[in-house]
Amino acid sequence: QVNLREMGVTQYPLNIDLPIERPNIAIIHSFEMISPEEVVVVVSSETNALLTVAMVNYPGWEATINGEETPIVDNYAGLMGIPLQAGTEMVIRLTYQSQALMLGMIFSLISLALLFGCGVIALMTPHPRTSAITD
């Protein structure tokens, strides 16, 4: 009888020590999905804790706690886990930036710059004049 709401399952050890029991004071003050790519959670915990988020830990997600970058760990074989040090009203911000979209934009801008450069070169290159030869 394992209560998954009271424990987290991670593949690797965390960078903080966690108590055996759930903290007596562990509060989620607010959860706001600003957009599909941005979630803000405000939490308090009297001891170190692991905030488990039922969202897939897909590459491109980043987390901050009170503006400082923090790691996201795989929890329950693919969901997000955020290691928290004890504190009150910590603001956790999860943001997603598609790496494929960023690469596509970079390649598109490079292609556009090359196309523009080739056009400028073509306009500035002198072309031989052709004339009709008459007998």
Buried (B, 14 or more C-beta within 10 A) or exposed (E): EEEEEEBBBBEEEBEEEBEEEBBEEBEEEEEEEEEEEEBBBBBBBBBBBBBBBEBEBEEBBEBBBEEEEBEBBBBBEEBBBBBBBBBEEBBBBBBBEEEEEEEEEEEEEEEEEEEEEEEEEEEEEEEEEEEEEEE
